[in-house]
Amino acid sequence: MQNNDNGMNRVTASPEMPGSVHWRSPSNIALVKYWGKKKGQIPENPSISITLSKSHTETFLSYSPAKGQAGILKEFSFEGKELPAFKERIERYLHQIGSLYPFLKDFDLTLSSYNSFPHSSGIASSASALSAIALCLTSMERALFSSPSDDYSFFRKASCAARIGSGSAARSVYPGYALWGSAAEVPHSANEYAVPLNDNLHDDFRDMGDAILIVDESPKPVSSSKGHALMESNPWAAVRYGQAKMHTGRLIEVLAAGDAGEFVRIVEKEAMTLHSLMMSSDPGYILLKPGTLEIIDKVRQFRLETTIPLAFTLDAGPNVHIIYPARFRESVKDFIEHQLAGHCSKGKWIDDNAGEGPVEITGNDR
Protein backbone atom coordinates (compact mmCIF):
# COMPACT_ATOMS: atom_id res chain seq x y z
CA MET A 1 0.00 0.00 0.00
CA GLN A 2 1.23 3.53 -0.82
CA ASN A 3 0.62 6.92 0.74
CA ASN A 4 -1.21 9.68 -1.07
CA ASP A 5 -0.39 13.37 -0.72
CA ASN A 6 -2.37 13.66 2.51
CA GLY A 7 -0.42 10.87 4.20
CA MET A 8 -3.38 8.48 4.00
CA ASN A 9 -2.90 4.83 3.11
CA ARG A 10 -3.92 4.10 -0.46
CA VAL A 11 -6.12 1.03 -0.95
CA THR A 12 -5.61 -1.36 -3.85
CA ALA A 13 -8.77 -3.23 -4.83
CA SER A 14 -8.93 -6.94 -5.59
CA PRO A 15 -11.89 -8.39 -7.53
CA GLU A 16 -11.36 -11.93 -6.28
CA MET A 17 -14.22 -13.82 -4.68
CA PRO A 18 -14.11 -15.58 -2.33
CA GLY A 19 -11.54 -13.25 -0.91
CA SER A 20 -9.90 -11.81 2.17
CA VAL A 21 -8.65 -8.52 3.55
CA HIS A 22 -6.33 -7.73 6.44
CA TRP A 23 -6.00 -4.41 8.30
CA ARG A 24 -3.94 -3.13 11.21
CA SER A 25 -5.67 -0.23 12.95
CA PRO A 26 -4.42 1.74 15.97
CA SER A 27 -6.07 2.94 19.12
CA ASN A 28 -6.10 6.63 20.02
CA ILE A 29 -6.01 8.80 23.12
CA ALA A 30 -8.50 11.65 23.37
CA LEU A 31 -7.19 15.10 24.26
CA VAL A 32 -10.67 16.65 24.31
CA LYS A 33 -12.90 13.91 25.71
CA TYR A 34 -16.05 12.32 24.30
CA TRP A 35 -18.32 11.64 27.27
CA GLY A 36 -22.05 11.65 26.70
CA LYS A 37 -23.98 10.68 23.59
CA LYS A 38 -27.35 10.80 21.86
CA LYS A 39 -29.24 8.02 20.13
CA GLY A 40 -27.42 6.55 17.15
CA GLN A 41 -23.97 6.96 18.69
CA ILE A 42 -24.00 10.71 18.11
CA PRO A 43 -21.68 12.65 20.45
CA GLU A 44 -22.93 15.41 22.69
CA ASN A 45 -19.71 17.32 22.01
CA PRO A 46 -16.78 17.19 19.58
CA SER A 47 -13.56 15.44 20.60
CA ILE A 48 -9.94 15.53 19.47
CA SER A 49 -7.45 12.67 19.73
CA ILE A 50 -3.95 11.53 18.83
CA THR A 51 -3.77 8.24 16.94
CA LEU A 52 -1.19 5.90 18.45
CA SER A 53 1.45 3.79 16.71
CA LYS A 54 2.39 0.63 18.61
CA SER A 55 -0.99 0.03 20.23
CA HIS A 56 -3.06 -1.55 17.48
CA THR A 57 -5.40 -4.38 16.48
CA GLU A 58 -4.84 -6.61 13.47
CA THR A 59 -7.98 -8.07 11.92
CA PHE A 60 -8.20 -10.64 9.14
CA LEU A 61 -11.52 -10.98 7.30
CA SER A 62 -12.30 -13.72 4.80
CA TYR A 63 -15.57 -13.90 2.90
CA SER A 64 -17.40 -16.20 0.54
CA PRO A 65 -20.95 -16.37 -0.88
CA ALA A 66 -23.42 -17.61 1.71
CA LYS A 67 -24.36 -21.25 1.46
CA GLY A 68 -28.06 -21.89 1.81
CA GLN A 69 -29.68 -19.48 4.24
CA ALA A 70 -28.58 -15.88 4.64
CA GLY A 71 -25.00 -15.53 5.80
CA ILE A 72 -23.07 -13.25 8.08
CA LEU A 73 -20.51 -14.00 10.81
CA LYS A 74 -19.75 -17.71 10.81
CA GLU A 75 -16.55 -17.70 12.83
CA PHE A 76 -14.81 -15.24 15.12
CA SER A 77 -11.62 -15.62 17.13
CA PHE A 78 -9.59 -13.25 19.25
CA GLU A 79 -5.90 -14.04 19.70
CA GLY A 80 -6.57 -17.58 18.56
CA LYS A 81 -9.47 -18.23 20.92
CA GLU A 82 -13.17 -18.47 20.18
CA LEU A 83 -14.92 -16.08 22.56
CA PRO A 84 -18.73 -16.34 22.36
CA ALA A 85 -19.33 -13.00 24.11
CA PHE A 86 -17.06 -11.17 21.66
CA LYS A 87 -18.70 -12.95 18.74
CA GLU A 88 -22.16 -11.88 19.89
CA ARG A 89 -21.06 -8.27 20.13
CA ILE A 90 -19.58 -8.34 16.61
CA GLU A 91 -22.73 -10.01 15.26
CA ARG A 92 -24.85 -7.23 16.76
CA TYR A 93 -22.51 -4.68 15.25
CA LEU A 94 -22.72 -6.23 11.78
CA HIS A 95 -26.51 -6.09 11.93
CA GLN A 96 -26.35 -2.45 13.10
CA ILE A 97 -24.36 -1.42 10.04
CA GLY A 98 -26.44 -3.47 7.59
CA SER A 99 -27.72 -0.34 5.86
CA LEU A 100 -24.14 0.78 5.15
CA TYR A 101 -23.08 -2.62 3.79
CA PRO A 102 -26.32 -4.26 2.55
CA PHE A 103 -24.39 -6.98 0.71
CA LEU A 104 -23.16 -8.56 3.95
CA LYS A 105 -26.25 -10.71 4.34
CA ASP A 106 -25.24 -12.57 1.19
CA PHE A 107 -21.84 -13.62 2.55
CA ASP A 108 -20.33 -15.92 5.12
CA LEU A 109 -17.67 -14.04 7.09
CA THR A 110 -14.77 -15.26 9.19
CA LEU A 111 -12.99 -12.77 11.44
CA SER A 112 -9.85 -13.14 13.52
CA SER A 113 -8.21 -10.37 15.56
CA TYR A 114 -5.03 -9.80 17.56
CA ASN A 115 -3.99 -6.93 19.82
CA SER A 116 -0.46 -5.63 20.23
CA PHE A 117 -1.27 -4.57 23.79
CA PRO A 118 -2.73 -6.28 26.87
CA HIS A 119 -6.29 -5.86 28.09
CA SER A 120 -6.97 -3.31 30.84
CA SER A 121 -3.85 -1.34 29.92
CA GLY A 122 -5.38 2.09 29.59
CA ILE A 123 -5.70 1.73 25.82
CA ALA A 124 -9.07 1.89 24.09
CA SER A 125 -9.23 -1.60 22.57
CA SER A 126 -12.70 -0.98 21.15
CA ALA A 127 -11.32 1.92 19.10
CA SER A 128 -8.67 -0.19 17.40
CA ALA A 129 -10.84 -3.31 17.12
CA LEU A 130 -13.95 -1.69 15.63
CA SER A 131 -11.99 0.56 13.28
CA ALA A 132 -10.06 -2.47 11.99
CA ILE A 133 -13.32 -4.32 11.29
CA ALA A 134 -14.85 -1.27 9.58
CA LEU A 135 -11.76 -0.91 7.37
CA CYS A 136 -11.94 -4.60 6.44
CA LEU A 137 -15.62 -4.30 5.48
CA THR A 138 -15.00 -1.19 3.39
CA SER A 139 -12.11 -2.94 1.62
CA MET A 140 -14.39 -5.89 0.97
CA GLU A 141 -16.97 -3.56 -0.55
CA ARG A 142 -14.34 -1.95 -2.77
CA ALA A 143 -13.04 -5.32 -3.92
CA LEU A 144 -16.54 -6.46 -4.85
CA PHE A 145 -18.03 -3.26 -6.27
CA SER A 146 -15.10 -0.85 -6.90
CA SER A 147 -16.65 1.52 -4.41
CA PRO A 148 -15.85 3.71 -2.53
CA SER A 149 -13.73 4.67 -5.51
CA ASP A 150 -11.45 7.26 -3.87
CA ASP A 151 -9.51 7.26 -0.62
CA TYR A 152 -11.32 10.29 0.82
CA SER A 153 -14.68 8.50 0.55
CA PHE A 154 -13.16 5.19 1.64
CA PHE A 155 -11.85 6.45 4.98
CA ARG A 156 -14.90 8.60 5.66
CA LYS A 157 -17.18 5.59 5.22
CA ALA A 158 -14.93 3.44 7.41
CA SER A 159 -15.00 6.16 10.07
CA CYS A 160 -18.78 6.32 9.94
CA ALA A 161 -19.10 2.55 10.26
CA ALA A 162 -16.54 2.36 13.07
CA ARG A 163 -18.43 5.05 15.00
CA ILE A 164 -21.55 2.90 15.18
CA GLY A 165 -19.63 0.18 17.00
CA SER A 166 -17.50 2.46 19.20
CA GLY A 167 -17.58 6.23 19.14
CA SER A 168 -13.85 6.70 19.64
CA ALA A 169 -13.16 4.21 16.82
CA ALA A 170 -14.30 6.88 14.34
CA ARG A 171 -11.05 8.76 15.00
CA SER A 172 -8.71 5.76 14.62
CA VAL A 173 -8.99 5.56 10.83
CA TYR A 174 -6.83 8.70 10.48
CA PRO A 175 -3.17 9.37 11.29
CA GLY A 176 -1.99 11.96 13.79
CA TYR A 177 -4.71 14.22 15.14
CA ALA A 178 -8.39 13.61 14.42
CA LEU A 179 -11.62 15.42 15.25
CA TRP A 180 -14.96 13.68 15.70
CA GLY A 181 -18.08 15.78 16.03
CA SER A 182 -19.42 18.91 14.44
CA ALA A 183 -17.18 21.93 15.14
CA ALA A 184 -17.68 25.36 13.63
CA GLU A 185 -13.90 25.79 13.35
CA VAL A 186 -13.48 22.82 10.98
CA PRO A 187 -15.39 22.75 7.67
CA HIS A 188 -16.90 19.36 6.79
CA SER A 189 -16.67 18.11 10.38
CA ALA A 190 -19.70 16.06 11.41
CA ASN A 191 -21.20 13.95 14.16
CA GLU A 192 -21.39 10.90 11.87
CA TYR A 193 -17.66 10.55 11.16
CA ALA A 194 -14.25 11.92 12.10
CA VAL A 195 -11.91 14.09 10.02
CA PRO A 196 -8.10 14.46 10.13
CA LEU A 197 -6.61 17.59 11.73
CA ASN A 198 -3.06 17.54 10.39
CA ASP A 199 -3.00 20.22 7.69
CA ASN A 200 -2.62 23.30 9.92
CA LEU A 201 -0.28 21.90 12.54
CA HIS A 202 2.75 23.54 14.15
CA ASP A 203 5.99 21.57 13.82
CA ASP A 204 6.28 21.29 17.61
CA PHE A 205 3.16 19.10 17.68
CA ARG A 206 3.98 16.82 14.76
CA ASP A 207 6.12 14.29 16.62
CA MET A 208 4.57 13.40 19.98
CA GLY A 209 5.25 10.62 22.46
CA ASP A 210 2.66 8.86 24.60
CA ALA A 211 3.85 6.93 27.63
CA ILE A 212 1.03 4.74 28.98
CA LEU A 213 1.45 3.99 32.69
CA ILE A 214 -0.50 0.90 33.77
CA VAL A 215 -1.53 1.64 37.34
CA ASP A 216 -4.18 -1.10 37.59
CA GLU A 217 -4.79 -4.04 35.25
CA SER A 218 -8.11 -5.16 36.73
CA PRO A 219 -11.39 -4.68 34.79
CA LYS A 220 -13.20 -1.42 35.42
CA PRO A 221 -16.15 -1.70 37.85
CA VAL A 222 -18.18 0.68 35.65
CA SER A 223 -18.06 0.33 31.86
CA SER A 224 -17.70 3.29 29.52
CA SER A 225 -21.14 2.50 28.09
CA LYS A 226 -22.66 2.83 31.56
CA GLY A 227 -20.69 6.01 32.12
CA HIS A 228 -22.08 7.57 28.95
CA ALA A 229 -25.61 6.62 30.01
CA LEU A 230 -25.16 8.25 33.41
CA MET A 231 -24.42 11.56 31.70
CA GLU A 232 -28.11 11.81 30.81
CA SER A 233 -28.92 12.64 34.43
CA ASN A 234 -25.67 14.34 35.39
CA PRO A 235 -26.44 17.85 36.71
CA TRP A 236 -23.27 19.24 35.11
CA ALA A 237 -23.81 17.73 31.66
CA ALA A 238 -24.84 20.91 29.84
CA VAL A 239 -21.93 22.87 31.32
CA ARG A 240 -19.57 20.06 30.33
CA TYR A 241 -20.71 20.00 26.71
CA GLY A 242 -20.20 23.75 26.48
CA GLN A 243 -16.73 23.43 27.99
CA ALA A 244 -15.76 20.68 25.53
CA LYS A 245 -16.85 22.78 22.56
CA MET A 246 -14.82 25.71 23.85
CA HIS A 247 -11.78 23.46 24.44
CA THR A 248 -12.11 22.00 20.95
CA GLY A 249 -11.94 25.40 19.28
CA ARG A 250 -9.11 26.55 21.53
CA LEU A 251 -7.06 23.37 21.06
CA ILE A 252 -7.32 23.70 17.28
CA GLU A 253 -5.81 27.20 17.63
CA VAL A 254 -3.11 25.91 19.99
CA LEU A 255 -2.06 23.09 17.64
CA ALA A 256 -1.59 25.63 14.86
CA ALA A 257 0.25 28.18 17.02
CA GLY A 258 2.55 25.75 18.87
CA ASP A 259 1.53 26.96 22.33
CA ALA A 260 2.85 24.15 24.54
CA GLY A 261 1.71 25.69 27.81
CA GLU A 262 -1.88 26.07 26.67
CA PHE A 263 -1.81 22.54 25.23
CA VAL A 264 -0.87 21.18 28.67
CA ARG A 265 -3.55 23.24 30.40
CA ILE A 266 -6.38 22.08 28.11
CA VAL A 267 -5.36 18.42 28.01
CA GLU A 268 -5.06 18.14 31.79
CA LYS A 269 -8.26 20.09 32.39
CA GLU A 270 -10.09 17.64 30.11
CA ALA A 271 -8.73 14.66 32.03
CA MET A 272 -9.76 16.05 35.39
CA THR A 273 -13.18 17.08 34.12
CA LEU A 274 -13.82 13.56 32.79
CA HIS A 275 -13.29 12.01 36.19
CA SER A 276 -15.18 14.74 38.03
CA LEU A 277 -18.18 13.84 35.84
CA MET A 278 -17.92 10.23 36.98
CA MET A 279 -17.80 11.29 40.61
CA SER A 280 -20.80 13.62 40.19
CA SER A 281 -22.97 11.00 38.45
CA ASP A 282 -25.87 9.30 40.21
CA PRO A 283 -24.64 6.90 41.41
CA GLY A 284 -21.20 8.44 41.52
CA TYR A 285 -18.10 6.33 41.15
CA ILE A 286 -14.33 6.69 41.32
CA LEU A 287 -11.95 4.96 38.91
CA LEU A 288 -8.78 6.74 40.05
CA LYS A 289 -6.32 4.87 42.26
CA PRO A 290 -3.74 6.16 44.76
CA GLY A 291 -1.03 5.46 42.18
CA THR A 292 -2.88 7.62 39.64
CA LEU A 293 -2.78 10.61 41.98
CA GLU A 294 0.87 10.03 42.87
CA ILE A 295 1.79 10.04 39.18
CA ILE A 296 -0.18 13.22 38.51
CA ASP A 297 1.58 15.03 41.35
CA LYS A 298 5.01 13.91 40.17
CA VAL A 299 4.29 14.86 36.55
CA ARG A 300 3.38 18.37 37.63
CA GLN A 301 6.49 18.66 39.79
CA PHE A 302 8.75 17.32 37.02
CA ARG A 303 7.30 19.82 34.55
CA LEU A 304 7.88 22.67 37.01
CA GLU A 305 11.50 21.64 37.62
CA THR A 306 12.50 20.89 34.02
CA THR A 307 10.12 23.10 31.94
CA ILE A 308 9.58 20.06 29.67
CA PRO A 309 5.97 20.46 28.43
CA LEU A 310 4.62 17.01 29.24
CA ALA A 311 0.91 16.62 29.98
CA PHE A 312 -0.96 13.83 31.73
CA THR A 313 -4.31 12.60 30.50
CA LEU A 314 -6.67 9.80 31.48
CA ASP A 315 -9.24 7.65 29.77
CA ALA A 316 -12.18 6.19 31.70
CA GLY A 317 -9.90 4.31 34.08
CA PRO A 318 -6.98 4.70 36.48
CA ASN A 319 -4.13 4.42 33.99
CA VAL A 320 -2.20 7.53 32.97
CA HIS A 321 -1.06 8.70 29.54
CA ILE A 322 1.83 11.16 29.42
CA ILE A 323 1.83 13.18 26.19
CA TYR A 324 5.02 15.04 25.32
CA PRO A 325 7.15 16.28 22.36
CA ALA A 326 9.16 13.26 21.21
CA ARG A 327 12.43 15.21 21.27
CA PHE A 328 12.31 14.90 25.08
CA ARG A 329 11.88 11.13 24.95
CA GLU A 330 15.06 10.16 26.80
CA SER A 331 14.44 12.60 29.64
CA VAL A 332 10.83 11.49 29.99
CA LYS A 333 11.77 7.82 29.82
CA ASP A 334 14.37 8.29 32.57
CA PHE A 335 11.78 10.14 34.68
CA ILE A 336 9.27 7.32 34.28
CA GLU A 337 11.71 4.54 35.05
CA HIS A 338 13.13 6.22 38.15
CA GLN A 339 10.10 8.03 39.61
CA LEU A 340 6.86 6.67 38.15
CA ALA A 341 7.28 2.97 37.36
CA GLY A 342 7.00 2.16 41.06
CA HIS A 343 3.38 3.32 40.96
CA CYS A 344 2.57 1.01 38.04
CA SER A 345 1.28 -2.55 38.26
CA LYS A 346 4.42 -4.71 38.24
CA GLY A 347 6.27 -1.68 36.88
CA LYS A 348 4.43 -1.91 33.54
CA TRP A 349 4.27 0.95 31.09
CA ILE A 350 4.07 1.21 27.30
CA ASP A 351 6.39 3.48 25.31
CA ASP A 352 4.16 4.63 22.43
CA ASN A 353 3.92 7.65 20.14
CA ALA A 354 1.69 9.36 17.60
CA GLY A 355 1.27 7.14 14.56
CA GLU A 356 0.68 7.15 10.83
CA GLY A 357 -2.79 5.64 10.98
CA PRO A 358 -4.12 2.27 9.85
CA VAL A 359 -2.36 0.08 7.31
CA GLU A 360 -3.76 -2.53 4.97
CA ILE A 361 -1.61 -5.65 5.05
CA THR A 362 -1.29 -7.26 1.66
CA GLY A 363 0.71 -9.95 -0.11
CA ASN A 364 4.15 -10.48 1.38
CA ASP A 365 3.38 -8.18 4.33
CA ARG A 366 1.12 -10.83 5.88
N, C-alpha and C positions, 0 to 999 in steps of 0.2 A: 504494500500500500504506500502511496506517495502523499506528500503534503501539498495542499493548494496554497495560494498566496496569503490566505488568512490563517495558516497554520493548522487547518483542519485536516483530518485524515481522509484521503480520497478513497472511495469505495469502488471496487471493480466487480461488476456483475458477472454471474455465472448462470447460464440458462439450464443447467443440468437438473434433472428430476428423476428419481429422488436425489436429494442433495443435502448439503450440510453447510453450516456457517459457524464461525468461532470468533468471539469477541472478548477482549480484556478491557474492563471498564473500571475506573477508579472511584473511590469514595471522595467526599469533600468535607471541609469543615466550614461551617457558616460563620461569617464575621458579623453580619446583621442577621438575627435569628428569625426563623419561621416558627411561630408558636401560636396556634389558633387557626382554624380553617372553617370554611363553609361547605355546604353540600357539593359533592362532585370533586372533592380534593382541590378546592379553590382557596388560596391563602388569604388570610385577613390582612396581611401586610406583605410588601416585597421583602426579599432577602438577598444577601450577597454572600458568596462563598469563594474559597480557594479550592480548586481541584487538586487532589494529592497525586503522588507518583507511585510510591511503593505499595500503598495500601489499595489493593484492587481485587476484583472478582473476575475469574475466567469462566466463560460459559460456552459450552458446545451444544449446538442445536442441530439435530438431524431430522429430516422430514421425508415423508412418502405419502402417496395418495391413500386415503382411508380405505380400509378393507371392510366391506359390509356396511354396518351402521356408521353414523357420523363419527368422525374422528376428533381428537384433540390430544391432550397430554396422555401418552401411554406409559412412559417411564420417566422418572425423575430421580436423580441421585445428587447428593452433596458430599464432596470429598470422598467419593467412592461408596457412600452408604445410602441406602434407600430410607428416606425419612418421611413417613406418611403425613405428618403434620405440615412439613414444608411443601409436599406435593399438593395437599389440599389448598394451601394458600396460593400456590402458583396456578392451580386449576381455576380458582375463583378469579384470579387476576386475568387469566386468558379470556374468561367469559365477560369480564368487565370491559375489556378492550375489543370485543367482537365487532363493534361498529367501525373501529379503525382498521381492522384486518379481517374483513368478512370471509375471506378465503380459508381461514384457519379451520373452520368446521369440516372442511373437505380433506384434512390431512391428519395423519398420525405423527405426533411429535415426540421426540426423545430429548430430554435436557439433562445435562450434567454440569455441575458448577464446582469451583474450587476458590477458596480465599487465600490471599497471601498473608493474612493477618489472623490472629486468634479471636474467638468470640469474646465479648465483654471487654474489649480493649480500648474503648473510647472512640471507636471508629464506626461510622454509620454503615453497617453492612447492608442494610436495605437499599441504600443509595447506590452502592456499587452493583449489588445483585440485580435489582430491578432495571437499572440502566443497561446492564449487559444483556438482559433478556430482551428489552425493547430494541436494542441495536441489532440483535440476532433476528428478530421478527421483521424489522424494516429491511435488513439485508435479504432475508428470504423473499419478501415482497418484491424487491428490486430484481432479484434473480429470476423470479417467475414472470413478472409483468413489466420489467424495465422502468419501474416507477417506485419511489420518487426518482426523477431523472437527474437532478442536480444535488450537489452536496448540501447546499443551504436548506433545501426542502427535506432532504434525508434526515439531517440532524434535528431539525425542528420537529419533524414527526416523531422521531425517537424520543425527544425530550417530552413531548406531549403524552406519549404512551407511558413513558417511565413515571411521569407525575401521577398517573392514575393509580399506580401500585405503591409509590412512596413519593411524597412531595419533594423531599430533598434530592431524589434521584433525577429529577428534571434538570438539575444543574450539572450532574456528573458527565453529561455527554459533551461538554465543552472543556477545553484546556484553560488553565490559568484561573482568572476571575470570571464568575458568572452571576447573572441577576435573574431571579425568578419572581414574577409578580409585576403588575402594572406600576410603572414609575414615570412621572411626568418628565423627568430628566433624561429618559432614554427612549427615543423613538422606537416603535415596533415592539416594546416590551409588553408582556401580557401575562395574565394569570394562568393561561393554559399551557405555557411552555416557558423555558428559560432562554436567555440570550447571552452571548459572550460579552465581556466587558474589557477587552484587551487592546482596543485601538487607541484610546486616549489615556495612556498609562505612563507615569513617570518611571524613569529607569531604576530608581531606588526601590520600586515595588515589583520589578519584573522577576527577580530571583529571590524567592522566599523559602525559608526553612520552616518545618513544622515538627517539633519534638513532641511526641505523644507519651505522657507519663501515666502509666497504668497503676492507679492508686488502689483500685479494687476490681477484681476479676469476677465477682459474683453477679448473677443476673439482677437487673433492677427490680425493686419491689413494685414500682409503678411504671407501666409501659408508656412509650411516647404517645401511642394512640389514646390511652386514657388521659394523659396530660393535656393533649389537644382538646379532648371533650370537656375537660374541667374548665377550660377557658370560657366556655359559654356562660358560666355563672360567676366568673371571676369579677369582683367589683372594680378591678383596675384594668380590665380588658381594653376598653375604649381609649384610655390614656396610653396604654402600651402600644396599640396600633398606630396612634399618632406619633409616638416617639420613634417607632421603627421606620415610619415613612420619612421623618425628619433625618434620622441617622442614615438612611439609604441615600438621600440626596447629598448630605454632607460628606459621606464616605466617597461617593463618586468624585466630588470635588477634590478631596484629599488625595485620592489615588492619582489624579492628574497633576496635582501640585507638588507631590512628594513630601507632604507634611507628616513626618514620622510621629511627632508628639500627638497630633490630633488623631492619627490612626490608632495609636495605643489607647487614647482616652475612649474613643468610640467602641473599639473592640472589647475592652474590658467592661465598659458600661453595659454593653449588650449581654455579656456573660452573666454579670451580676443581676441584671434585670430578669433574665430567663429564670434563674433560680429563686428570685424573690416572688415571681409569679407562681411557682410551684408551692412555695411556703404560704402564699395568700389564697390558695385555692380552697375549696370546701368539698371534701376534707383536704387540709393542707398536708404536705409531705416534704421531707428533706432527703435529697440524694447526695449532698456533700458529706465528705468524711473528714475526720481530723487531719489526715494527710493532705487533703485538698487545700485546706486553709493554711497549713504550714507552707505548702508550695507557693501559694499566692503571696503570702507575706515575704518569702525569700525572693521571689521574682521581683517584687516591688523594691526591695532593698538592693538587690543586685543592679537593677536599672538605675537607681539613685547613685550608687557608688561608681558605676562604670560608664554611664550615659549611653549604653547600648540600648537601642529602642526595641526591646523585646516585649511582647504583649501576651498575657495569658488569655485563653478563652476556654469555654466548657460547652459540651453538648449536654443532653439530658441525662447526666450521670456524674459520678465523682471524679472522673479522669480528666487530666489537664492537658490542653494543647498549648505549646509555647510557639508563637509565630514571631519570626525575626528575619531581618535581611541575611541572606545566606553568606555574605562576606564575613559575618561574625561567627560562623559555624564552630570553629575550633574553641573560641572562648565560651560559647554557649554550651558546647558539649562538655567541656571541662567543668563548668558550673553545675551541670546536671549530674555528672558522675560523682562529684565531690560533695555537693550540698543537697541535691534533690532525690537522687536514686534511693536513698535510705527511707524515703516516704512512699516509695512505690512497692507494689506487691512483688516480693522476691527480687526487688531491684529492677523490674522490667520497664523498659521504655523503648519507643520506636523512633528511629531517626529518619524522618520523612521530609518531603519538600514539595513545593508546587510542581505540578506535572503538566505534561503535554496533551492530556486528554485520552480518550479511549483509542484503542488500536484494534483493527481487524487482523486476525491471525490467519494467514493463508499459506498454502503450499508447504515449502520447506521450513516455515516459521513454526509449524505445529510440533 
